[in-house]
């Protein structure tokens, strides 16, 4: 019988458990967020995962219990109808319990915490985030597959560019190409109220259009309620085209950007992009174990401030952001980040999306973004297609 899904194996989960336990300062974690549950259990269901400092976790599942049993190699998967059943399902919860207080809704926290009246309740999100920052070989392979989707889309785009095509039309083509490459069709972001579909497709001045997302690339979208992918803006000759999208395989996200044009861009845009490629090449030399993200960021700022690009680096106007790279994995906004205050050194297994870009109000922007994995001796670029401006 054909196997329709690839499941996470138990030895992979045990490697993750060991890493989380290195950072735990509680007797157990009460894991409620679906991505954290998937990381520890290999299935993404509606339930409560009790993760102890030692021993086998317990996954109490409201829905779907049957699917959880198929997908997860956990030995203790039990059905649950109400949170009130938890004390009976978890007989020895421990004296100190950690909750993902950075993400769990207050109402859910209150409903579950009252089931453990004698326990001290603290924030347990940090050990999960720190553990997830370093990817296992299995996770890196998933990210590699996600990055290959980006390469397919980026290489297809030149054949689609024509005068008069709308942003949303090019967006639809990009979605089609990646979906046919088995893109998962979803991008998860941890931060409250920060939403993302496949990314942004922006022609000319759209790439500098104001938006609420914590990223440098401007985007209009089709409706005020959904500021994503492309608008009705149509392509004109000489417009720089910024495509910033994510690949997604087995839950894992790779992030990338490329710049295109129909006919030559202006000398200003060409010179800017040449600077970005040189800067990105230098950043690559810094992505190695032991390097400090905040120091890399400071050095980038020093390099940029010596040029005419500083005012427009990493966003036009209020779109300007104070980072140059973010980590990716099961979510788009993981750690570490190449930004101020991130002082812990890079480690093998960190996976970062590096995105130096420059944007001019009313004109648009140029730049690149690549997903890198840190190895013992340096970094590997997972998004392998050319980085120069694709001129049609």
Buried (B, 14 or more C-beta within 10 A) or exposed (E): EEEEEEBBEBEBBEBBBEBBBEBBEBBBBBBBBBBBBBBBBBBBBBBBBBBBBEEEBBBBBBEBBEEBBEBBBBEEBBBBEEBEBBEEBBEEBBEBBBBBBBBBEEEBBEBBBEBBEEBEBBEBBBBBBBBBBBBBEBBBBBBBBBBBBBBBBBBBBBEBBEEEBBBBBBBBBBBEBBBEBBBBEEBBBBEEEEEBBBBBBBBBBBBBBBBEBBBBBBBBBBEEEEBBBBBEBBBEEEBBBBBBBBBBBBBBBBBBBBBBBBEEBEEEBBBBBEBBBEBBEBBBEBBBBEBBBBBBBEEBBEBBEEBEBEBBBBBBEEBEBEBBBBBBBBBBBBBBBBBEEBEEBBBBBBBBBBBBBBBBBEBBBBBBBBBBBBBEEBBBBBBBBEBEBBBB
